[in-house]
C-alpha cells in the first residue's frame, strides 16, 4: 500500500514536471522584438500542417561581407497576406521568440505577428500596416 502511494506521488510529480517543461519550451514567450531587412522569400509549405515561412535578409557591412538571414514563421492570415504581396521589399516586422517550434505554428522558433512598415525599393515609405 505504501509503495502505491509513493509510485502515484512520483508519477504525479513527473506529469507536472513534463507539463511545465512543455509549456515553457513551446508556449512561453522567451523574447520579442523587431527585425528589418529585405523580404527574400515567403511561402506556404508543409506536409500535414501548411504554415507560412519566410526569410528576411538583414544588411551587413557595406561591402556585402556579411549577410544575416532571419528565418521566421507566420500564424496570422492577415500578416501572411501582407507579406505575400510585398516580396523583395524592405520590411520591418515584429516577432515573438519561443524556445521551440510546433508543427502547427510553423517550422521556426521566431513567429512574426505584425508588420510595422514596408518601404519601396527606392527607400521611400510605402505602406504602414498596423
Order of alpha helices (4+ residues) and beta strands (2+ residues): alpha-beta-beta-beta-alpha-beta-beta-beta
